[in-house]
Amino acid sequence: MTKEFSLDRRAYLKTVGVVGTGLGVAGCSGTGDGGGSDGPTAITAGTAPGFPPFEMKEEGELVGFDIDLLEAVVSEAEGYELDGWKEFEFKSLIPALNSDKIDVVAAGMTITDKRDETIDFTDPYYSSDQAIVVRKGGDFAPSELSDLSGHKVGAQKGTTGESVVKSELIEAGDLKESNYNAYDNYVLAVQDLENGNIDAIVIDQPVGQTFEANRDVSIQFTYETGEKFGFGVRTDADEMTTALNDGLAAVREGGTYEELTSKWFGQ
Ligand code: ARG
């Protein structure tokens, strides 16, 4: 009799949507930690806008491929939910991650050995090379890196574009250090290029392409680096990283990844 009642009651609760949520039950029982019946863990994401189409501000709102992709990935990542976004300069993202201001970096960040020493990455979600961007219709037409010698070159601080300038040009003796301008973001670099304050920018190819479509600049040539972008995570967050990788796989398999690439890269 009792058993029958409890079954009925359970069936009733199920129809009103209480059974099996874990959350509702724990809330009523007042025991707090229900041993695995807690709700999802909140994740705060960090990014550095000014890097279209991966992340940029449109009418005050943060939008872009990384924003949509990470949101889709987290919603497929079991046990986690996205709490919100914080904005930083690119070079401050890894320090922000390692001081727990954010839990994941989604910023077109290239997986490099150097960064791998201080943080971990999810599986790669996009590939890129570097592009050398000049003023549209100008007469400066470099076709290889060494042609930048004697000119003013810009890149964003802390990026792989900056690494190319430093290791392939400055350290190689092809560019004076004073001819390199480091910017907090690439939007400022593009402005300086349009104004004639610098002659070229080294920037991730898909971002160079977006600036080419919207600004007075164009890609002059591509420098192959074969970079792969991953979401940055703390080294002690293996469980979250696994959940994000599973989420990324689900987003690829379910067709959302393709939808988002055609939305933001138009292909
Ligand atoms: N892929 C390059 C890097 O990892 C540039 C990333 C810049 N990202 C940004 N959101 N500004 O260094």
Residues whose N, C-alpha, C, O or C-beta is under 5 A from the ligand:
A	BS01	LIG	A48 F51 F90 A107 G108 M109 T110 G158 T159 T160 G161 D204
